[in-house]
Amino acid sequence: MIPLAAGPQGVFPPEVAIHVVRLACERPDPLGRRLSQWDGTERARQLIAEGSVEDISTATVRRLLSAPQLKPWRHHAWLHPKPPREATFSAVMAELIDLYTRPLGADERVLSGDEKTSRHPRPRSSPPVPAQPPNWPHRYEHEDTRAGALNLLAAFDTRSGQVYGPCYERTRPREFMTFWEHLDQEIAAHIRTIHLVCDQVRTPHGKAVTRWFATHPRFVGHFTPGHWSGMNPVEQWFSIFQRTRLRMVAVISQDDLRATLEQFICEWHQHAHPFNWSTKSVAKVMAQAPALAA
């Protein structure tokens, strides 16, 4: 291949644009480049190295990609289609939505449960500094250290917003069953059916867990479909906890972290509220369910 050179005033022939677009639509790996993705500089270097052009700038590469509206420097995560979801997918979705929206009996309760793993205390060399006039923002020390980790197991009452949330150093089936035993003792005896919604993770599905549910008929397990943790309301509560209590704070130890969590739950209960599902949100989820089940 004869390298193509720029014409008068740096104008390239159309063939160069074809090579630029072709390269943008290829992964670097088959060409022997160990790159996560192309950028303008690497594409220019590759075109010169393979002899497509004598010389070309990064700006020219970007300009030639603007016409076909290609932006290969961007990236987006997606889930590759797997074998069709279980035939009961839509039925599971409908069951969960029914749990979240229908009036409950006087002897029923619906809890949304999950784990938030590896919460690290992060001691900092100096405490955070509040905002100061005229234009000083809230500041916190950039450097921190690790001081172990705690794992939060939480259950969120979908009707009242009440939260049960002890911490454990590990998240084995043993810790899950200990947590559920705690719920069994904390929840009033007149509640005969506790619907427990969990994600599709391995821990709540072991043999010991199966035996535990069999010996505790008061608890009825419900599991969200794979990659649909958004159907678990406790995830929204986790987000609030993360944003309001764990950002830009100096938590010096596991005990301090546990105290922070306990205080947050105590303060949350002063204005606890559920995350209500509207008619519009339910209709939107169910409209997507048949397509995602295929």
C-alpha positions in Angstrom: 0.0 0.0 0.0 1.3 3.4 -0.9 0.9 5.8 2.0 -1.6 8.6 1.2 -0.3 12.1 1.7 -2.2 15.3 2.4 -3.0 17.5 -0.6 -2.9 21.3 -0.8 -3.8 23.0 2.5 -3.6 19.6 4.3 -6.7 18.2 2.6 -6.7 14.3 2.6 -8.3 12.2 -0.2 -11.5 10.4 0.7 -9.6 7.1 1.1 -8.0 8.4 4.3 -11.5 8.9 5.8 -12.3 5.3 5.0 -9.2 4.1 6.8 -10.0 6.3 9.8 -13.6 5.0 10.1 -12.5 1.4 9.5 -9.9 1.6 12.3 -12.4 3.3 14.7 -14.8 0.3 14.2 -12.2 -2.3 15.1 -10.9 -3.4 18.4 -7.1 -2.8 19.0 -6.4 -6.4 20.0 -6.7 -8.1 16.6 -4.1 -5.6 15.3 -1.6 -6.6 18.0 -2.2 -3.4 20.1 -2.6 -4.0 23.9 -5.0 -1.1 24.4 -8.3 -0.9 26.2 -9.7 1.3 23.5 -8.5 3.6 20.7 -8.0 7.3 21.3 -7.2 10.0 18.7 -3.4 9.8 19.2 -3.2 6.0 19.0 -5.4 5.9 15.9 -3.1 8.4 14.2 -0.1 6.3 15.1 -1.7 3.1 13.9 -2.6 4.7 10.5 1.0 5.8 10.1 2.4 2.5 11.3 0.3 0.4 8.9 1.1 2.6 6.0 -2.3 4.1 5.4 -1.0 7.6 5.5 2.4 9.3 5.6 1.4 11.6 8.5 -1.8 12.6 10.2 -2.7 14.6 13.3 -5.0 13.7 16.2 -7.2 16.6 15.4 -7.6 15.5 11.8 -8.6 12.0 13.0 -11.3 13.5 15.2 -12.5 15.7 12.4 -12.8 12.8 10.0 -14.8 10.9 12.6 -17.3 13.7 13.1 -19.0 13.2 9.8 -20.1 9.6 10.5 -20.8 10.6 14.1 -18.4 8.0 15.6 -17.1 8.5 19.1 -15.0 5.5 19.8 -13.3 7.1 22.8 -16.6 6.7 24.7 -17.5 3.5 26.3 -20.7 2.0 27.8 -21.1 -1.2 29.8 -23.7 -3.7 28.6 -24.8 -7.3 29.3 -24.2 -9.8 26.6 -27.4 -11.7 25.7 -27.3 -15.1 27.5 -29.7 -18.0 27.0 -33.3 -16.9 27.4 -34.2 -16.0 30.9 -36.3 -18.4 32.9 -39.9 -18.7 31.7 -41.1 -17.5 35.0 -39.3 -14.1 34.7 -42.4 -12.0 34.2 -44.2 -14.0 36.9 -41.4 -13.2 39.4 -41.5 -9.5 38.5 -45.3 -9.4 38.9 -44.9 -11.2 42.3 -42.4 -8.7 43.6 -44.5 -5.7 42.4 -47.5 -7.2 44.1 -45.6 -7.5 47.3 -44.6 -3.9 47.2 -48.0 -2.4 46.2 -50.9 -4.5 47.5 -52.5 -3.9 51.0 -50.9 -6.3 53.5 -52.8 -8.3 56.0 -52.5 -7.5 59.7 -50.2 -10.5 60.1 -47.9 -9.8 57.1 -44.7 -7.8 56.7 -42.5 -7.4 53.6 -38.7 -6.8 54.2 -36.2 -6.0 51.5 -32.8 -7.4 52.6 -29.3 -7.3 51.2 -25.7 -6.9 52.2 -23.4 -3.9 51.8 -19.9 -5.4 52.0 -16.5 -4.1 52.9 -17.3 -0.8 54.5 -13.8 0.5 55.5 -13.1 2.8 58.3 -10.8 5.5 56.9 -8.8 7.4 59.5 -7.4 10.7 58.1 -4.4 12.6 59.3 -6.6 15.7 60.0 -10.4 16.1 60.4 -12.6 17.6 57.8 -12.9 21.4 57.7 -16.3 23.1 57.2 -17.0 25.7 54.5 -15.7 29.2 55.3 -16.5 32.6 53.7 -15.9 34.0 51.3 -15.5 31.0 48.9 -13.8 28.2 50.8 -15.7 24.8 50.2 -16.0 22.0 52.6 -12.6 20.3 52.7 -11.3 16.9 53.8 -7.9 15.3 53.9 -7.0 13.5 50.7 -4.9 10.8 52.3 -6.4 8.1 54.5 -5.6 4.6 55.7 -7.6 1.4 56.1 -8.6 0.1 59.5 -10.2 -3.2 58.7 -13.7 -3.7 57.3 -17.3 -4.3 58.3 -20.2 -5.8 56.3 -23.6 -4.4 56.8 -26.6 -6.7 56.6 -29.8 -4.7 56.4 -33.6 -5.4 56.1 -35.8 -2.5 55.0 -39.5 -2.6 55.8 -41.2 -1.7 52.6 -44.3 -0.2 54.3 -42.9 1.7 57.2 -39.3 2.4 56.2 -38.0 0.8 59.4 -34.5 -0.6 59.1 -32.8 -3.5 60.8 -29.0 -3.3 60.2 -26.4 -5.1 62.3 -22.7 -5.3 61.1 -20.6 -8.4 60.8 -17.0 -9.0 60.0 -17.9 -11.7 57.4 -20.8 -12.5 55.2 -21.1 -16.3 55.2 -24.4 -18.2 55.4 -23.8 -18.3 59.1 -24.0 -14.5 59.4 -27.2 -14.4 57.2 -28.9 -16.9 59.4 -27.8 -15.0 62.6 -29.3 -11.9 61.1 -32.6 -13.6 60.3 -32.7 -15.1 63.8 -32.4 -11.5 65.0 -35.3 -10.4 62.8 -37.3 -13.4 64.1 -36.9 -12.1 67.7 -37.3 -8.4 66.9 -40.5 -8.6 64.9 -43.7 -9.0 66.9 -45.1 -12.5 67.3 -48.5 -11.6 65.7 -46.7 -11.1 62.4 -47.0 -14.7 61.1 -45.7 -14.1 57.6 -42.5 -12.2 56.9 -41.8 -11.9 53.2 -38.1 -11.6 52.7 -36.9 -10.2 49.4 -33.2 -10.9 48.5 -31.0 -10.6 45.5 -29.9 -13.6 43.4 -26.6 -14.1 45.1 -25.0 -17.4 46.2 -24.9 -16.8 49.9 -28.7 -16.9 50.6 -29.1 -20.1 48.6 -26.9 -22.7 50.4 -28.0 -26.0 51.9 -27.8 -24.6 55.4 -29.9 -21.6 54.4 -32.5 -23.9 52.7 -32.8 -25.9 56.0 -33.1 -22.7 58.0 -36.1 -21.6 55.9 -37.6 -25.0 56.2 -37.5 -24.8 60.0 -38.8 -21.2 60.1 -42.0 -21.2 58.1 -42.7 -17.7 59.3 -40.2 -16.5 56.7 -41.1 -16.7 53.0 -38.1 -16.0 50.6 -38.5 -14.1 47.4 -35.6 -13.5 45.0 -35.2 -10.8 42.4 -34.2 -11.8 38.9 -30.5 -11.7 38.0 -29.1 -8.3 37.3 -32.3 -6.7 38.7 -31.1 -5.5 42.1 -33.0 -2.3 41.5 -36.1 -4.3 42.4 -34.8 -4.4 45.9 -35.8 -1.2 47.8 -33.0 -1.6 50.4 -30.5 -0.6 47.7 -32.0 2.9 47.7 -31.6 3.1 51.4 -28.0 2.0 51.0 -27.4 4.8 48.6 -28.8 7.3 51.1 -26.5 5.9 53.8 -23.5 6.1 51.6 -24.1 9.7 50.5 -25.0 11.2 53.8 -22.8 9.3 56.3 -19.7 7.9 54.6 -18.6 10.6 52.2 -15.9 13.0 53.4 -15.8 11.7 57.0 -13.0 10.5 59.2 -14.1 7.1 60.6 -11.2 6.0 62.7 -12.1 2.4 63.6 -14.5 -0.5 63.2 -16.2 0.5 66.4 -16.5 4.1 65.2 -18.0 2.8 61.9 -20.5 0.6 63.8 -21.5 3.6 66.0 -21.9 5.7 62.8 -24.2 3.2 61.3 -26.2 2.8 64.5 -26.6 6.5 64.9 -27.7 6.9 61.3 -30.4 4.2 61.7 -31.6 5.8 64.9 -31.9 9.2 63.2 -33.5 7.6 60.1 -36.2 6.2 62.3 -37.1 9.7 63.4 -38.4 10.4 59.8 -38.5 6.9 58.3 -40.5 6.5 55.1 -41.0 3.9 52.5 -40.0 4.2 48.8 -43.5 4.1 47.3 -44.0 2.5 43.9 -46.3 4.7 41.7 -48.7 3.3 39.1 -46.4 4.8 36.4 -43.3 3.1 37.7 -45.0 -0.3 38.0 -46.4 0.0 34.5 -42.9 0.9 33.2 -41.3 -2.1 34.8 -43.9 -4.6 33.6 -43.7 -3.2 30.1 -40.0 -4.1 30.0 -40.4 -7.5 31.6 -41.6 -9.4 28.5 -38.8 -8.1 26.3 -36.1 -8.8 28.9 -37.5 -12.3 29.5 -37.0 -13.2 25.9 
